[in-house]
Amino acid sequence: MEIIHEYINIDTFFIVVSILFLSLGLAGSLLPGIPGPPLVYLSILILHLFTGYISSREFLMVWAVIVIIVSVADNWIQVYGVKIFGGNKKAFIGSILGFFVGLLMPIPFGILIGTFFGAFFGAMIESEYNFEKAIKIAAGSIVGLITSTILKLAVSFYLTFKYLRLFSIV
């Protein structure tokens, strides 16, 4: 352990940890179950607290609030996408189940396809097999999924840009 300590200073350790959080956060902006924007924000916070790469307190406070709002909105937008197009509980549960099935499918756009069909089947049951209404609700689930993903990616990419600026890379 002492040999490692001679070669790696504490700043380097925290920079590596922050890069891991940044990478995981960027992946989490696309994948379920990983809170993308909070992890990207945490990477900047780690640099601020434990290294010489300092961000302003105002920046950290404003973006903490924005990241919290985006994290709450992420879940709400997906529900809203189903609801605004006429769906309810069964369609939403179907979209969630379809999302996870789609995640496991080894095909391009599996998440979108799974979400669509999950919402579609849930909406078919919910609407007593009204095909047109089920299609509309399933489309709403896709709108919600894409909107929340774009929102998470926008915040995560902006924070990544600010992260890289700390190192004068961009």
N, C-alpha and C positions, 0 to 999 in steps of 0.2 A: 504494500500500500504506500509506503514511503517513496518508493521508486516512482510511482505514478505521480505523486505529489510534486516531485522535483521537476517534472516535465510539463505539468498542467497547472497553471495558476487558477485561482478561484474565478477570475473574470472569464477565462476560457470555458470553464465548467458551466457557468451560468449562460454563456452565449450558446453553447451546444444545447443546453436544456431549452433555451428559448427557441432555438431553431426547430427542435422536436415539437414543441407546442405549436409553432407557426405551421409546420408541415401537417400536423394532425388537424389543426384548425382549418386549413385550406381543404383538406380531404373531407372534413366534416361539413363543409358548406355544400357538398354534393351528396354525402352519404348520411343515412339515418343513424340516430343514436349517438352521434358525435356532435357536440355543440360547437360548430365552426367558428362563428364570430367571437364567442367568449374565449376560446383557446387562442385565437390570433391576438386578441386584446391582452390576454395573459402573457403572451410572449413579449409584448412591449413593456408590460408592467414588471416582468422579471428583469429585463434590461435596466429599467429605471431604478428599481430597488437594490439590485445587487451588482451592477457594473457602473462604469463611467458613462454609459450611453443614456443620457437624461432626456426625458420629455417634459414639457411644461405641465404643471399641476392642472391648469385649465384644460389642456388637451386631454389629460387622463380622466378628469372628472366628466367632461362633456361626452367623451367616447364611452365611458362606463355607462352612462345613462342611455346613450344610443344603442349600445350593445344589449342592454337589458330590454329595451323596447323592441328591438329586432328579434330577440329570442322569444319574447312573448308573442309578438306578431307572427312569427314563423308558424306557430301552432294554430293561431287564430285564423290566419289567412287560408290555410288548408280547409278548415271547417267552414269558413265563410264561402270558399269556392264551391263547396257542395251545396250549402244552404241557399246561396243566391240563385242557383240554378234549379232550386226546388227540392233538393234532397234533405233527408233527415238522418236519424241515427243509423239505420241499416245501411244506407248508402255510404255514410262516413266510415262505418266499421268495415264495410266492403272495400273501400278505397285504401284503408290502412292495411288490411290483410293482403290485398292485391299488390300493394307497394312492397311488402316483404317477400311475397312470392316472386314478384318481378325482380327483386334484388338478387334472388337466388338463381334466376333463369340465366343461362349462359348465352344470351342473345343481346345484340345491340338494342338499346332503348327498352330493356326489360322492365325497368322501374316504371316508365311511362305506360307501357302496355299493361303491366300488372295492375297499376293504379286505375287505369281506365276500366279494365274488365272487372276488377273488384268492385268499383263503384257502380258499374253497370249492373252486375248481378244483384248487389244490395238494393239498388234502385228498382230493379225488376220486381223483387219481392215486395218492396215498400209500396210501389205504385200499382200493385196487383197486375203485373205483367204488361204495363203500358210501355211499349217499345220506344216510342218517340220521347217520352218523358225520361226514360232511363238513359237514353243516349245523351240527352241534354244535361242531365245530372252528372253523368260520367265525364262529359266535356268540362263541366264546372270543376270536377276534381283535378283534372289536368291543368286548368287555368290556375287553380290555387297552388298546386305543386310547383308549377313553373314560376309563378309570381314570387312565392316564398324563396325558391332557390336563387332567383335573380337578386332578390333583396339581400340574402345571406352572402352571395358572391360579391355584390357591390361593396358591402361593408368590409368583408374580409380582404378584398383586393386593395381597397383604400388603406386599410390598416397595414397591409403588407407593404404597400408603397411607403408609408410613414416609417415602418420598421427598417426598410432598406435605406431610407434617407438618413437614419441615425448613423449608419455606417458610411454615409456619403457615396453610396453605390449608384443611386439615381438622382 
